[in-house]
Amino acid sequence: MLSAFANAFRTPDLRRKLLFVLLIITIFRLGSQVPAPGVNVANVQSCLAQVEDQGLYSLINLFSGGALLQLTIFALGIMPYITASIILQLLVVVIPRLEALKKEGQAGQTKITQYTRYLTLGLALLQATGIVALARSGNLLQGCTLDLLHSDGTATFLVMVITMTAGTAVIMWLGELITEHGIGNGMSLLIFTQVVATFPGSLWAVGQTQGWWVFGIVLLIGFVIIGAVIFIEQAQRRIPVQYARRMVGRKMFGGSSTYIPLKVNQAGIIPVIFASSLMYLPALAVQFNQTSDSAWIQFVNEYFVQGDSPLYMATFFALIIFFTYFYVSITFNPEEVADNMKKYGGFIPGIRAGKPTEDYLSYVLSRITLPGALYLGIISLIPLIALVLINADANFPFGGTSILIMVGVALDTVKQIESQLQQRNYEGFLR
């Protein structure tokens, strides 16, 4: 990996692209540190020092690189875009118009991207309104009584909401600039940047609170987890496909062999995000019913607010398993793949074209989805187990959403760099 980066910096056009990406990332991180108009920075910092548990906002705060609870202009981070993208992916399956757009190729994909942008701005407006309202009422950071805003007037409220929504639009623009003029997927790199920004602080906090022996053990476990994640993320089941020879005019086409790569973790990180979002709903409902003493509120407070409850862990694990199968079922259509293979003269050796190919693909997909789902569930439970064993912070660095994002995006970016190096015929790289 390091040799790939070294070779890339020796190539003028790749060096320009990498430097451009670093420039955009620098601008992005600066925006994540600039407070929004009307924020009392001193009180916010004092409250963050007092409140260790980020509660309901830990996932969103992770994707914003800690900018959410600091109420900066980029406080919402990339989360509205992630949510909008997931919603559009689900709607493509159930809305025929969107499904038709997806099949139109580049033109249809451009239209879906435009819809994603509009939905992102709408979600950003809603989230900004909720966050600013919580900050104004004093419920954003539970246990802190200081005023987070200089003024609770309507003008300050509107300015902050507009600023945070505009910040989300700027983040989208920066991500598209990276995709167009840099290397890698812009949105993924911005997510990677925000997660990595919180990683050193979380790791250092383990050493400060638990001691340096525990820090060393955590570091060692972390390297093992990273190696396991890389192994699973790279693992795939390759289904061989052969294409029959056919005559078109006077030319012979086909006769080639290829394969369908089915990844063990076909769903990526989406099931973890779905499950985490659902697990927040009971605690969110309780937050709006603090005055009630009903039995179900006590039950939620005991088992579903903190992640150290066995019932919480079991429910979280089960939701990840369910959403993994659900998301794979809507993103990979064996019937469509089988029809396309039959249309172009392709077949799996030993399997008849048509319905038998569809059944075979469904069988293989269901078999490899199970270890992928178990892998996602186990990785996501690591921070919760650490919370119980060593009383670590819920944002335990090695595990869960953060490690999946860091490793996944890093692997994808390195692959794209290597691909561009191969196109330039680097002799030393191709050996």
N, C-alpha and C positions, 0 to 999 in steps of 0.2 A: 504493500500500500504506500509506504513512504517513497519507494522508488518510482511509483507512478506519479506522485506529486512532484518529485524532483525532476523527472523527465518532462512533466507538463510545464514547469516553470522555465525549462530550457527552450520551449517552443514559443515564439513571439505571440502568436494569436491566442494560444491557450493561456499564456501568462496574462495577457490583457483580460481575458474572460475571468480568470481567477481573481485578479486584482479588482475587477468590477464587482464581483460577488462580495469580496471583503469590504468594499466601499459601501455597498447597499446594507450589508449586515451592521456596519458601524453606525450608519444613519438610523437604522432600525433600533439598535440598542440605545442610542442617544435619545430617541423619541420615547423609549420605555422608561427613561429616567426623568423626563421633563414633566412636572406636575401640571395638571389641568388648572385652568383659571378658577380661583375661588377656594382652592384647597389649602388648609392650614397644615403646611408641611411638618412643622415642629410637633404638632399634636399627633399627626399620623405616624410619624416615626416613633414617638413615645408609646403610642398604643400598640404598634407592631412589636416593640420590645417587651411589652407586658403580656400580650396575647400570643401564646405558643401554638394553640390549636386553631387552624384556619377553617375548620368545620366544613360547611357546605361548599365553600368556594375553593377548596384545595385543588381540584382538577382544573378549573378555569384559571386559577392563579398559577398553576404549573405551566399551562399553555401560554400565559402572558409573561412568563419569566419573572414572576413576582411583581409585575407592574399593576395588577388589578387592585390589590389591597393598598398600594401606594397612590392610587387614583391619578395616574399619569395620563398623558394624551393618547398613549397606546395601551390603555388599561385593559381593553377587551381582547387585545392580542389577535390571534388568528382563529379563536374559537368560533365566532360567528360564521366564518367561511367554512370551517370544518362541518359545523352543524348543517349549513345550507347545502354543502356538497352531499352529505349523507342523505338528507331529505330528498334531493333531486334524484339520487341513485335509486331510492325506494320508489319514488313517484314514476320513474321511467318504466317500472315493471307493471304498475297498475293503471297508468294513463296512456291510452293508445296514441295520442298525439305526440307525447314525448318519446314513446317507443319508436314511432315512425321517424322522428327527428334523429334519433340515435342511429338508425339504419341508413340515413342519408349521407353518412360520411363526414367529411370535414365541415361542410356547410351546416349540417344539423348539429354537430358538436359545438360549433361556434354559437349557435342559437341557445343551446343548453347552458353554455358558459355564461351567456348574457343573463339568462334567467337566474343562474346561481349568484351573479353579482347583485341583482336586484333583491333577491331573498336575503343575501348577506347583509345588505344595508338595512332591510326591514328588521332582521333579527338583532343587528347591532343597536338600532334605535330602541328596541324593547329592552335589551340587556342594559344599555346605558341608563335608561330611565329607571330600571329597577335598582341598579347599583347606586346611582346618585340619590334615589329616594331612601335607600337603606342608610347611606352615609349621612344624609340630612337628619334622619330620625334617630341615629345613634345605634342602629342594629347591625351595621356592617361588621364591626369587630365586637363580638360579644364579650362583656366584662370590662369594656373601656367606656368611661363616662366623659371623656374630653370631646370637645366639638371638633369634628374633622373638617368642617367648612368654616370659612370666615363669616359667611352670611347664609341664612336659610331662606332667603327671598326667592321669588319666582325667576327673576332675571339671572341670578347665579345658577339656579337649577337648569334653566334652558341653555345657558352658555356651556355648562359642563356636558350636558347631553349631546349638544351639537358638536362640541369638540371631540368627544369620545367616538361619536359616529363617524365624523370626518377622519379621525385617526384610523379607524378600521378600513375606510376607503383608501387611505394612503398605503396601508399595509398591503392591501390587495394589489395596488399599483406597483409597489416595490417587488412583490412576489412575481408579478408578470414580467417585470423588467429583467429579473434574474433568469426566468425561463427563456426569455427571448434573446438576451444578450450575454448571458453567463453560461454556467454549466450546472446541470441538474435541474430538478423541479423546484421552482422558486418558493412555493408555499411550504413544501416539505423542508427546505433548508431554513426557512424562517421559524418553523416549529422546532426544528433541531436546535437552532440558536437559542430560543427561549428556554428550552429544557436544559441545555448545557449551562445556561447562565445561572440556574439554581443549583446545579449539581455540586460545585465545589463547596458552597455554603452548607448544603445538607450533609456532605461528607465531613466537613470540618466540625459541624455541630455534634456529630457522633463522637469524635475525639474529645471535644471539650466537655461533653456531659457524661460520657461513659468511660473515659480513660483511653490511653493510647494502646493498651493491649487489645481492647475491644476494637479500636480503630484498625489495628493491623489485621485482626481476624476478619473484620468486615471487608477490608480491602482484598484479602485473599479470596474470600467467598465471592466478592464482586468479579474478580477475574475469571473464576470458574463459571459464574452465571453468564458473563459476556461470551465466553467460549461456547457454552451450551446454546445460547441464543443464536450465535452466528451459525452453528452447525444446523440447527432446526430451520433457520431462515433460508439457508442455502439448499436444504433437502427438498427433493422433488421426485415424483414418480413420472418417468418418461414413458409414454405410451407410443409405441412405434406405429407409423402410418406410411403406407406405400401408395403411390399413384400409378394407375395403369397407363400404358402407352395408348395414345390416340392420335389419329391423323386429322389435321385441320388444313384442308387444301393439299399442298404438297409437302407440308412440314409435319414432323413428328413431335408431339408434345407429351410430357409426363414421363413415367418410368423412374421418377425420383423417390427417395426415401427421406422421411423426416420424423418428427415425434411431437406429441402434445405434452408439454411440461405441466404437470399438476403439482403445485407446491403443497407441502405438508401444512404450512400455515397459509392457506388460500385466502383467508378472511383478513389477514393483517391485524391491525390494532382496533378495527371498528367494533368488534364484539366487546372489548374492554370498555370502550367509550360508552356504548349502549348500556352495558350493565352498570357502570359507575353512575350514569345519569339516572337510571331507575332507582338505584340504592339511595340517591339523594332525596327522592320524593317523600318518603315517610318523615325524614328529619325536617324537610322543608315545611311539610304540613304541620308538624309540631311547633315549629318556630312561629307560625301565625296563630297558634292556639296556646300561648304560654299561660294564660290565666285559667285554663281548664285543668281539672284534676281527674279526668276520666281514666279508666283502666287501660284503654288502648294507647293513650299518650304516655302513661307510665311504662307500658310494654315497649313502645318505640324508643323512649329515652334510655331504657335499659339495654336493648338488644340491637338497635339500628342506628343510633347516633354515633357511637364510637365503633371502630373497627376491630376491637379486641374480643368481641363476642363470638363464640363458636357458631351460633345461629346466623350471625351476619356473614361470617366467612363461608358457611355452607350455601347460603342463599346467593351470595356473590359468585361463587364457583358454579353453581347450577345455572345462573343467568348467562354466564360466559359460554358455557357449553351450549345452551339453547341458541343464543345469538350467533354463535359460530356456525352452527348448522343452518340457521335461518339465512344468514348473510351469504353463505356459500351457495345456497339453493337459488337465491335470486340473482347472483352475479355470474354463475356458470350454468348454462342451460345445455344439458346433454343432448336434448332433442335437436336444438339448433346446430350444435357442433356436428351431430351425426348427419343431419340433412345437408350441411355444407360439404362434408366429406363425400357424400354420395353424389352431390351435384357436380363436383369436380373430379370424380373418378377415384377418390381416395378410399382406402379400407385398412382396417387393422388386421394384420396377419392372423388367420385362424378364426376371425369373427366376420360373419356376414354383414353386408351393408344394411342400413335402415334401422329397424327396431332392435335387432340383436346388438348393434353397435351402441345404440342409446342405452340399452340395459347394462351393457358392459361398462360404459363410462360412468353410469350412475352407481354401479356396484363399487368400482375402484374409488370414486370420489367419496362415497360414504365410508369406505375403509380408511382412507388417509385423513379424513376430516376428524375422526375420533382422536388420534394422537395429537393433531394440531390443536383441537379444542382443549385437551388435557394440558398441553404445554402452555397455552395462554392462561388457563386457570391457575396453574401452579406458579407461573411467573408473576401473575397479578396478586397472588396471596403472600408473596415474600415480604412486602412492606408490612402487611397486617400481622404476620407471624413475628417479624422483628419487633413490632410494637409490643407484643406480649412477652417475648423472650428477654429483650434487652431494654425495654421501655424506650425504644427509639421513636423519633418523630414519625408521624404518619407519612411524611414525604421521604421515606427511607430511600437513599439514592440508587441502590442496586436492586432493581425489581420493579414490577408493575409497568405503568405506562411510560415512565421516563426511559428505562433501559431499552424497551421495545422501539421507541422512537429513535433514540440515539444510534442503536446498532442498525436498524433498518434503513434510515436515511443515509448513514455513513456508507453502508455497503452499496446502496444504489448510486450514490455520487461517485464512489471509486470506480464502479463498473462503467459509468458514463465517461469518466476520464480515461480509463483504459481503452474503451471503444474508440475514442477520438485519437488516442495514441496509435492504435492499430491502423487506423485510416491513414496515418502519416508514415506508416512503415518504419517504425523504430526497430532497428535490427536487434539492439540489446534487449528490448522489451519482449520481442517475439521469440527469443530463444527458450 
